[in-house]
Amino acid sequence: MARVAKIAISLPEEVLAAVEQQRKDSGESRSEFFRRAAEMLLRRQREQEMSDRYVEAYRRMPETEGEVEAARSAASAILAGEPWE
């Protein structure tokens, strides 16, 4: 089992009330709620960083017209073989 650490946080009362309602509705403990929220935020940040790196790499080295045409041709061939009924 992973080691865990206890922490204390301060929240505005209206945020705490909303958290309490949500976690009660879902049946989660406070710890589960905040663990899940932190994991979701961290995952979103990692995904955004990966997306930003992809966009920056594409800006530095965009595809050539030949590559675009090859992709278009391959997609047309694949789609032509699909049953469009």
Secondary structure, 3 states (H helix, E strand, C coil): CCCCCCCCCCCCHHHHHHHHHHHHHHCCCHHHHHHHHHHHHHHHHHHHHHHHHHHHHHHHCCCCHHHHHHHHHHHHHHHHCCCCC
